[in-house]
Amino acid sequence: PDKDFAKKIQAVFERQIVVRELIENEELAIGMTDLEVSQVLGKPTKSKVRRTAKGQSATLEYIDYEIENHYANFRDPVTGGIYRQRTHQTKEEKSKTVVEFENNIVIAIEESEDNGNARRRIVATPILFFW
């Protein structure tokens, strides 16, 4: 018999509405769970997990790459004509988002390179029920 049970259920409902909106708009927010972040960004490029007596912390990196084609001009020895030939490709880092978690809840978001004008929000952490 929790006196605030109805308020807690209402808070969970309101949080779910905010989180669904964030996921649809592909936005991140402090207070999201690791599952919610994976729905926005997918599988991380790199991950690092640290377990201590106080709990677990993790850092996930999401890196966007762009394929760059490189070309050189060559002269045909027979005809003397100049033609352009692709010499190689490189994978250039376009943007990177680093998300830090403590006990599976986002505590920090770091962005670098060209991530546009993304605005960040803070949502309430999920309420856990046990019985």
C-alpha positions in Angstrom: 0.0 0.0 0.0 2.1 2.9 -1.3 0.4 6.2 -1.0 2.2 7.7 -4.0 1.6 4.7 -6.3 -0.8 6.6 -8.6 1.7 9.5 -8.9 4.5 7.1 -9.7 2.5 5.4 -12.4 1.6 8.8 -13.8 5.3 9.7 -13.8 6.2 6.5 -15.7 3.5 7.2 -18.3 4.7 10.8 -18.8 8.3 9.7 -19.1 7.3 7.0 -21.7 5.6 9.7 -23.8 8.7 11.9 -23.7 11.1 9.0 -24.5 8.9 7.8 -27.4 9.1 11.3 -28.9 12.8 11.4 -28.5 13.3 8.0 -30.2 11.0 9.1 -33.1 13.1 12.3 -33.5 16.4 10.3 -33.1 17.4 12.4 -30.2 19.3 11.5 -27.0 18.7 12.7 -23.5 20.4 12.4 -20.1 18.4 9.8 -18.1 17.7 7.5 -21.0 18.4 3.8 -20.5 20.9 1.8 -22.6 18.1 0.1 -24.5 16.5 3.5 -25.4 19.9 4.8 -26.6 20.3 1.7 -28.8 16.9 2.4 -30.4 18.1 5.8 -31.3 21.7 5.1 -32.4 21.8 1.4 -33.0 24.8 -0.8 -32.2 27.9 1.1 -30.9 31.1 1.2 -32.8 33.2 0.8 -29.6 32.3 0.0 -26.1 34.1 0.0 -22.7 32.6 -1.4 -19.5 33.9 -0.9 -16.0 32.5 -2.9 -13.0 33.1 -1.9 -9.4 31.6 -2.6 -6.0 29.4 0.5 -6.5 28.0 -0.7 -9.8 28.7 -0.7 -13.5 29.7 2.2 -15.8 30.0 2.1 -19.5 31.2 4.3 -22.4 29.8 3.7 -25.8 31.1 5.3 -29.0 29.0 5.8 -32.1 31.1 6.9 -35.1 29.8 7.9 -38.5 32.2 7.3 -41.4 32.3 8.7 -44.9 34.0 6.9 -47.7 36.3 9.2 -49.6 37.5 8.3 -53.1 40.9 9.5 -54.2 41.9 10.0 -57.9 45.0 10.6 -59.9 45.4 11.7 -63.6 47.4 9.4 -65.9 48.6 9.8 -69.4 48.0 6.9 -71.8 51.4 6.0 -73.3 49.9 4.8 -76.6 47.3 7.6 -77.3 48.8 10.4 -75.2 45.3 11.0 -73.7 44.9 12.0 -70.1 42.4 10.0 -68.0 41.4 10.0 -64.4 41.7 6.8 -62.4 40.6 6.0 -58.8 43.7 5.2 -56.8 42.3 4.3 -53.4 39.5 4.8 -50.9 39.8 6.0 -47.3 37.2 5.9 -44.5 37.1 9.3 -42.9 35.4 10.0 -39.5 32.5 12.3 -40.1 31.1 12.6 -36.5 31.3 10.8 -33.2 28.9 10.6 -30.3 30.2 9.2 -26.9 27.5 8.2 -24.4 28.5 7.5 -20.8 26.3 5.3 -18.6 26.2 4.6 -14.9 24.1 1.5 -13.9 22.6 1.5 -17.4 21.4 5.2 -17.3 22.9 8.0 -19.5 24.9 10.4 -17.3 26.7 12.3 -20.1 26.7 12.8 -23.9 29.7 14.0 -25.8 29.6 15.0 -29.5 32.3 15.9 -31.9 32.7 16.9 -35.5 29.6 17.7 -37.6 26.6 16.5 -35.6 24.4 19.4 -36.7 22.5 21.6 -34.3 21.2 18.8 -32.2 19.6 19.9 -28.9 19.8 17.8 -25.9 17.3 17.2 -23.2 17.1 15.6 -19.8 14.4 13.1 -18.9 13.6 11.5 -15.6 15.3 8.3 -14.9 13.0 5.2 -15.1 11.2 4.1 -11.9 11.8 0.5 -11.0 9.1 -1.5 -9.3 9.8 -4.6 -7.3 7.4 -7.0 -5.8 
